[in-house]
Structure formats: structure tokens, C-alpha cells
Amino acid sequence: MPAVFEQAPSPLEETAIVRPYALTGGRTKANYALELETLISTKDHVAAGSLPAVAADQIECISIIEECRTPRSVAEIAATLRVPLGVARVLISDAADAGLVSVHKTISGNDGAEAHLVLMERVLSGLRRL
């Protein structure tokens, strides 16, 4: 009978299993309207190294700060943290409330025709410059 070799688990598989509601303290709603494509970036004073004590003991918050040194979408952050989208929204919202990250406004379906027209004009202008 051939021997069965066990593969060593990868570092990503060795992470502690924590229920999503434990990460958010049972909260399910974010304080911001965070769409999948909403961009998040670390604020300058945080990027320079001044991390508040509140965030220093939360590994998820530190991960969000590190990931968002260049702007990232909510979907990218959720994938990097390996958490459900709803959990990522709450964690990002907490980081924004603490003044650690900036939430960049996106155009949504509720913004009206004028916002969409401005966006289309900017895209057309960019295409013409190519």
C-alpha cells in the first residue's frame, strides 16, 4: 500500500478560526454606504506611522491600514482579509470612524443624471487624450 504524505498547511490555512460576528462585535451595519467599488485609502498621518492605541491591538484594522496605503476597493479588502463582504464593510467603517482611512465617494444609481453625465464627459475627455 502506498504511503500517504500529508502536506504542511500553508500559512493562510493556519489562521485562527473566528466567527465573523466576533470580529464586528455582533454588528451587521456599517456607518457608511460602502459599495463593492468604493475606494478606501489610508490617511496621510496614519501612513506616516502614527497609529492610535485603539487600532494597534486589532489585527484586522492594522491589515486594512497596510492594504490601503494605495487605494483599494471594498471588495479587494474583503478578499485580502478573507472575510465576508458585510464584515469587511463594518471593519472599514470602524477604521473610517477612528480617522484611520478615507472613504472616497463613488457615483451610485441614486445620484441622478447630472452626476452620470459628468462622469461620462470625464471618460470621453480621457479617451480623447489617448
RASULWO-V5620 format. One line per field, one symbol per residue. ss: DSSP state (a for helix, b for strand, c for the rest). phi: phi as a letter, one per 20 degrees, with the letter a starting at -180 (. if undefined). burial: + if it has 16 or more other ideal C-beta (glycine too) atoms within 10 Angstrom, else -. A space follows every 50 residues. Layout:
ss = ???
phi = ???
burial = ???
This chain:
ss = ccccccccccaaaacccccaaaaaccccccccccccccbbbbcaaaaccc ccaaaaccaaaaaaaaaccccbbaaaaaaaacccaaaaaaaaaaaaaccc bbbcccccccccaaaaaaaaaaaaaaaaac
phi = .ffeeeefffgfeeffecfgfffdmnfcdeecedfgefeccffgffffoe dffgefedfffffffffefdgcegfffgffflcfgfffffffffffffme cddefdedfefnffffffffffffffffff
burial = ----------------------++-----+---+---++++++--+---- ----+--+-++-+++-++---+++-+++--+-+--+++++++++++-+-+ +++--+------------------------
